Amino acid sequence: MRERLTALMKRLKDEQQKLLFAAAESPTLPSLSTIQRVADLELNIAAIENTLAELPS
């Protein structure tokens, strides 16, 4: 399960990074939906990190 959660977390981080890079390239503020998507991804990443920390070694 640890491997699957780690792989999922990587996919979420990659998606978040794409959104952030696209937002950084734009001269305007990102849309609210982009900001919300980044925040939602961050919450999910944190949830996976917490779950991984609680798994037995």
C-alpha positions as protocol buffer text, in pm:
chain_id: "A"
residue {
  index: 1
  type: MET
  ca { x: 0 y: 0 z: 0 }
}
residue {
  index: 2
  type: ARG
  ca { x: 289 y: 234 z: 76 }
}
residue {
  index: 3
  type: GLU
  ca { x: 407 y: 214 z: -286 }
}
residue {
  index: 4
  type: ARG
  ca { x: 60 y: 288 z: -421 }
}
residue {
  index: 5
  type: LEU
  ca { x: 12 y: 588 z: -192 }
}
residue {
  index: 6
  type: THR
  ca { x: 357 y: 719 z: -281 }
}
residue {
  index: 7
  type: ALA
  ca { x: 279 y: 687 z: -652 }
}
residue {
  index: 8
  type: LEU
  ca { x: -53 y: 866 z: -606 }
}
residue {
  index: 9
  type: MET
  ca { x: 118 y: 1143 z: -413 }
}
residue {
  index: 10
  type: LYS
  ca { x: 371 y: 1186 z: -694 }
}
residue {
  index: 11
  type: ARG
  ca { x: 93 y: 1220 z: -951 }
}
residue {
  index: 12
  type: LEU
  ca { x: -84 y: 1478 z: -737 }
}
residue {
  index: 13
  type: LYS
  ca { x: 237 y: 1675 z: -685 }
}
residue {
  index: 14
  type: ASP
  ca { x: 313 y: 1666 z: -1056 }
}
residue {
  index: 15
  type: GLU
  ca { x: -33 y: 1800 z: -1137 }
}
residue {
  index: 16
  type: GLN
  ca { x: 0 y: 2072 z: -875 }
}
residue {
  index: 17
  type: GLN
  ca { x: 340 y: 2170 z: -1010 }
}
residue {
  index: 18
  type: LYS
  ca { x: 201 y: 2200 z: -1365 }
}
residue {
  index: 19
  type: LEU
  ca { x: -72 y: 2432 z: -1241 }
}
residue {
  index: 20
  type: LEU
  ca { x: 173 y: 2645 z: -1046 }
}
residue {
  index: 21
  type: PHE
  ca { x: 417 y: 2671 z: -1335 }
}
residue {
  index: 22
  type: ALA
  ca { x: 135 y: 2772 z: -1571 }
}
residue {
  index: 23
  type: ALA
  ca { x: 16 y: 3033 z: -1321 }
}
residue {
  index: 24
  type: ALA
  ca { x: 370 y: 3169 z: -1285 }
}
residue {
  index: 25
  type: GLU
  ca { x: 400 y: 3209 z: -1663 }
}
residue {
  index: 26
  type: SER
  ca { x: 86 y: 3420 z: -1683 }
}
residue {
  index: 27
  type: PRO
  ca { x: 114 y: 3794 z: -1626 }
}
residue {
  index: 28
  type: THR
  ca { x: -222 y: 3797 z: -1450 }
}
residue {
  index: 29
  type: LEU
  ca { x: -346 y: 3640 z: -1131 }
}
residue {
  index: 30
  type: PRO
  ca { x: -453 y: 3278 z: -1165 }
}
residue {
  index: 31
  type: SER
  ca { x: -823 y: 3210 z: -1177 }
}
residue {
  index: 32
  type: LEU
  ca { x: -1003 y: 3123 z: -859 }
}
residue {
  index: 33
  type: SER
  ca { x: -1062 y: 2774 z: -993 }
}
residue {
  index: 34
  type: THR
  ca { x: -687 y: 2727 z: -1043 }
}
residue {
  index: 35
  type: ILE
  ca { x: -615 y: 2853 z: -692 }
}
residue {
  index: 36
  type: GLN
  ca { x: -881 y: 2618 z: -553 }
}
residue {
  index: 37
  type: ARG
  ca { x: -742 y: 2324 z: -751 }
}
residue {
  index: 38
  type: VAL
  ca { x: -391 y: 2390 z: -615 }
}
residue {
  index: 39
  type: ALA
  ca { x: -531 y: 2410 z: -261 }
}
residue {
  index: 40
  type: ASP
  ca { x: -735 y: 2090 z: -305 }
}
residue {
  index: 41
  type: LEU
  ca { x: -429 y: 1907 z: -433 }
}
residue {
  index: 42
  type: GLU
  ca { x: -228 y: 2033 z: -134 }
}
residue {
  index: 43
  type: LEU
  ca { x: -489 y: 1899 z: 107 }
}
residue {
  index: 44
  type: ASN
  ca { x: -484 y: 1561 z: -63 }
}
residue {
  index: 45
  type: ILE
  ca { x: -105 y: 1550 z: -64 }
}
residue {
  index: 46
  type: ALA
  ca { x: -101 y: 1629 z: 308 }
}
residue {
  index: 47
  type: ALA
  ca { x: -359 y: 1357 z: 374 }
}
residue {
  index: 48
  type: ILE
  ca { x: -143 y: 1101 z: 195 }
}
residue {
  index: 49
  type: GLU
  ca { x: 167 y: 1216 z: 384 }
}
residue {
  index: 50
  type: ASN
  ca { x: -20 y: 1177 z: 713 }
}
residue {
  index: 51
  type: THR
  ca { x: -146 y: 834 z: 615 }
}
residue {
  index: 52
  type: LEU
  ca { x: 204 y: 725 z: 515 }
}
residue {
  index: 53
  type: ALA
  ca { x: 338 y: 846 z: 850 }
}
residue {
  index: 54
  type: GLU
  ca { x: 82 y: 633 z: 1032 }
}
residue {
  index: 55
  type: LEU
  ca { x: 151 y: 315 z: 838 }
}
residue {
  index: 56
  type: PRO
  ca { x: 371 y: 58 z: 1012 }
}
residue {
  index: 57
  type: SER
  ca { x: 726 y: 51 z: 877 }
}
